[in-house]
Amino acid sequence: MRKLFYLGIFLLGFFQVKAQENRGTLIPAKIIQRTLMVGGSVSGSYRKINITSNGEPVSGHRQQFDMDAKVGYFFLHDFALGVRASVYHYKEKMDNQIPTQSTNLMAGPFARYFWDNGIFTEASATIGMNTRPNVPKTESAEFRGGVGYAIFINPKIAVEPALHFSYYQENRPAEGNRKITEFGPSLNVGLQVYLFRERKFKLVP
C-alpha cells in the first residue's frame, strides 16, 4: 500500500511537470510563444581571497549574498529575451585590515532557451555601480552564462536550480586606475512564474 502511495505521488509530480508542455497548444514546445516570465533567485557564497601588492601577499575572506530578479518574454517558442536586475552585497575581511562591505546594483539584458526536457541555457550582461562606505562609487560590469533545470510544481510555477559562470570587472580610478576582475562558478535556486494564455480548441463534429 505504501509503495502504491509513493508511486501515485511520483506520477502526479511527473504529470505536473509535463503539463507545461503542449498545454492548450498542438506545438511541441516546453514554453509556448507569448509567455511572460517573472521571477528571481537568491544565492550566497564564502570565498577566500589572496592579493599580492608590492610583492607582499595579503589573504582574507569574503561573505557574499546575491539577489536576482528577471522579467522576460518568449518571442518564440522556448526562446525568451528580457531584463535582469541584481543586488550583490558582500563583507570582506583581509589580514590586519578593517572589515569592509560593498553593495552592487546592476541591470542588463538576458536571453534564455529551453530544451524540451526542462533544461535551459541562459546568458546575460549587466552594468552598474559599486557602493562602499566613504569611497566614491565605481563602475562595474558582469557577463554570465550557465545552465539550469526547471522543476514545475504546477503548469505555471517552476523551481529552477542553476549553475552559472560569471566574469566580473570593476574599475577604481580613485585608486590609481585599479582594475579588479573575478571569475568563477555560482550555484543558485530560482523561482519563476510563467504567465500564458491557455488555448481552447473546439472539436468540429
N, C-alpha and C positions, 0 to 999 in steps of 0.2 A: 504493500500500500504506500509506504514511504517513497519507494522508487518511482511509482506512478505519479506521486505528488511532485517530486523533483523534475520528472520528465515533463509534466504539464507546465511547470514554471519555465523550464528551458524552451519549450516550444512556443509559449506565449511571448517570451522575450525575443525569440527568433522572428516571429511574425511581426512584432512591433518594429524590429529593426528593418525588416524587409518592406514594411508598409510604406515607407517614404518612396520606394521605387515604384514608378508607374501608377501612383495613386491618382486616379482621376484622369489618366492620360494613357495613350497607347504607345508613347515614345519611350524606348528603353534607356532611361536616364536616372542617375541617382538623385540629382536635384534638378527639377524642371525649370525651364526658362521663365523669366519674370518673377522669380522668387526673391524676396528680400531677406537678407541675413543680418541679424542683430545679436550682439553678444560680447563676450570678453573672456579674459583669462587672468590667472594670478600665478606667480612663481616666486621662489626665494632661493638664495644661494649663499654659500660661505666659501670664500676664496683666500688662499694665501698669496701674498704679494712680495715680490723681490725686485728692488730697484738698485741699479748701480749708478751712482753720481759722483763724478770726480774720482773714480777708482775706489770709492767706498761703498760696499754693499749695505743696503738697508732692507729689512724684512718687516712684515706685518701681516694683517689680515683685514678682510672686508666682509661685512654682512650686508646683503642687498635684498630688497623687496621690490618686485615689479608688478604693475597692474596695467592691463592692456584692454582696450575697447575697439570694436570693429563694427562698421556698417558697410555691407556690400550688396550688390545687385547682380543677379545672374542674367547677363545679357544673352547668353547662350546656354543650352543645356549643359550642366556640370561646370560651367566656367563663370566666375564672378570677378568683378572689379569693385574696389571700394576704398574707404579711408580708414586708416588705423591710427589711433592715438595712444600714447604710452606715458606712464609716470614711473620713473625709476628713482628709488631712494636708497642710499646706502650710508653706512657708518664705517669709517676706516680708521685703523689704529696702527701706526708704524712705531718701530722701536724708538724709545726716548723722545717721542713727539706727542703733542697734544692730539687727542682724537678729533677727527673732522667728520662732517657729514655733508652730503650733497644731494640735490634733487634735480632730475632731468625731466623736462616736459618736451615731448616730441610728437610729431604728426607727419603723415605722408600717405602715399597710395600703397595698395596691396593688390595682389592677384592670387586667385585660388582655383585649382582644378580638381574635380572629384573623379575618382575611378569608380566603377560600378560596385566594387566590393566594399566601399566605405572609406578606403584610403584616399587621402588628399595630399596634394603638394601645394605649397604656398611660398610666396616671395614678397618682400616689402622693402621700401626705402623711406626713411624718416629723417627729418632735420628738426632741430630745436635749440633750446637754451639750457645751459647748466648753471644752477644757482648754488653758491656756497656762502656761508656767513662771512661778512666783512671782506669779501673778494668780489671784484667785478664779474658780471655774467659773461659766460663764454659760449661760443657756438659749438654745436655737436651734430654728428650725423651717424646713422646706423643703417647697415644693409643686412637683411636677414632672410634666410631661406631654410625650409625644412619640410618634414613630412609628419602627418598625423593620421588619426583614425577616428571616425565619427561613430559613436555608440548611441543610437537613437533609443531614448526611453519612451518616446511616443512619436508619431509621424512628423512632429514639428519641433521637437526639442532634442538636442544631442549633447552628450558629454564627450569632449574631444581632448584626449591626451596627445601631446605632440612633442617632437624633438626638433629643435632649431639650432642652427649655427649662425652666430652673429659676428659682424665686424663693426666695431665702434671706434669713432675718431673724434677727438676733441682738441681744439686749438686754444692756447692760452697766451695771447700776445703780451699780457702784463708780466709774464714770467719768462721774458726773453724769447718770445715766439715758440714756446714749448709745445710740442705736439704729442698727444697721448693716444695710443691705439690699443685696442683689446680685441681678441678673437677667441671664440670658444663655444661649446655647446651649452644649451639650457633645456631643461625639461619642464613643461608647464601643463596645466589642465584647464581647459576652457569649457564654457557653457554657451551654446549657440541656439538661437531661435530662428527657425526657417518659416517665414510667413508666405504662404502661397494660396492661390485660389483653387479649390478643388473643382475639377471639371466633371460635369454630369452628362452622360450620354443616354439618349433615349433609343430604345430598340424599336425599329420600324417593322410592324408586322407585314 
